[in-house]
Amino acid sequence: MKQLLQKLCIFLLPFLLIYPILEFRLSQLPSSYSQKKRDIESQLAEIEILITGSSHGNAINPIYFDQEGFNLNNDAQDLYYDVRLAEKYLDKLPKLKMVIMPISYYSLEYRIGNSLSAWRQPFYALIWGIPPQYLSEFNIRYFSFTAAYGWSKVLNFIVTDDISVIVIDQPKKINQYGWGDYGNRIIQENEVTERTGWQSVEINETYMRNDLIQTNIELLSNFINKCKLKNIHIVFLTTPVHHYYYEHIDPTKYEIFQDSITHLINKFQVFHFDYLKDSRFTNADFYNIDHLNSIGVEKFTQIIKDEFVNPILN
């Protein structure tokens, strides 16, 4: 038995020596998470406006604000991570005056852990130090980059030394203010695009669970109270989508969303600006069915700057 253990130790020794080196190398790979963490922490003393949100939050480019701003949105990000990311920096942003929280019609019924993007959760823990909202048992993926990326990708990376086989969320260029450039592609009105519209809505509604509304309302309520104690304005914002998208939204679910937001507005006297069906946005402003291209982003950021950012802050 002793000899068997010795042989096992000898067999595992190379792995035990290599593993820490591999973990370090993986921890240094670029991603939207690591880049945004690095950039926001280099600007903490100056930021006045903080933006959160899922990919819809990318509709705001802080470069067009008169104030210093930073965008902490990430693809598929839910309200739990919106709040936890903002809370992480509340005490480190001496000039913070406003938090803009883009909130889509499905947000109150959505949790990333219930979606196909659940694989993203470990990176919030590994890079930001934010644990998942629910974790019933130990999971190595929240403590190991190797496990988070997955052995197949890691082995491919080891063999090829090509970071493109493993890096996440780098198809768009992210500027120093956290905004990612999707480019100037323009959506086309045709049968294919219309089909994409109802399919996108259908996917989002598949993830929606009515029993999550109260949990998310409580999450937002607690965050609002923390911000009010610091005299920080909270603004909920619904970004523009193409009419092929909003025409297929379930009216009952949309009404529930509106009622829930109205409840928060009335209870805490916060703001909600709804641009979902804003007619000022045309095909030329959309990259795809529910995201603005760079032209649309500039247009939208200028609009919200004039319509509520400057009026509230000045």
HELIX and SHEET records of a PDB file:
HELIX    1   1 LYS A    2  SER A   27  1                                  26    
HELIX    2   2 SER A   32  GLU A   41  1                                  10    
HELIX    3   3 SER A   55  ALA A   59  5                                   5    
HELIX    4   4 PRO A   62  TYR A   64  5                                   3    
HELIX    5   5 LEU A   79  LEU A   90  1                                  12    
HELIX    6   6 SER A  107  GLU A  109  5                                   3    
HELIX    7   7 ILE A  112  ASN A  114  5                                   3    
HELIX    8   8 ALA A  118  ARG A  120  5                                   3    
HELIX    9   9 GLN A  121  PHE A  123  1                                   3    
HELIX   10  10 TYR A  124  TRP A  128  3                                   5    
HELIX   11  11 ILE A  140  TYR A  142  5                                   3    
HELIX   12  12 PHE A  145  TYR A  149  1                                   5    
HELIX   13  13 TRP A  151  THR A  160  1                                  10    
HELIX   14  14 ILE A  163  VAL A  165  5                                   3    
HELIX   15  15 GLU A  191  TYR A  207  1                                  17    
HELIX   16  16 ASN A  210  LEU A  212  5                                   3    
HELIX   17  17 ILE A  213  LEU A  229  1                                  17    
HELIX   18  18 HIS A  243  TYR A  246  1                                   4    
HELIX   19  19 PRO A  251  PHE A  268  1                                  18    
HELIX   20  20 ASN A  283  ASP A  285  5                                   3    
HELIX   21  21 SER A  294  ILE A  304  1                                  11    
HELIX   22  22 LYS A  305  VAL A  309  3                                   5    
HELIX   23  23 ASN A  310  LEU A  313  1                                   4    
SHEET    1   A 5 GLY A  69  ASN A  71  0                                        
SHEET    2   A 5 ILE A  49  ILE A  51  1                                        
SHEET    3   A 5 MET A  98  PRO A 102  1                                        
SHEET    4   A 5 HIS A 233  THR A 238  1                                        
SHEET    5   A 5 PHE A 271  ASP A 274  1                                        
SHEET    1   B 2 LYS A 173  ILE A 174  0                                        
SHEET    2   B 2 GLY A 180  ASP A 181 -1                                        
SHEET    1   C 2 PHE A 286  ASN A 288  0                                        
SHEET    2   C 2 HIS A 291  LEU A 292 -1                                        
END                                                                             
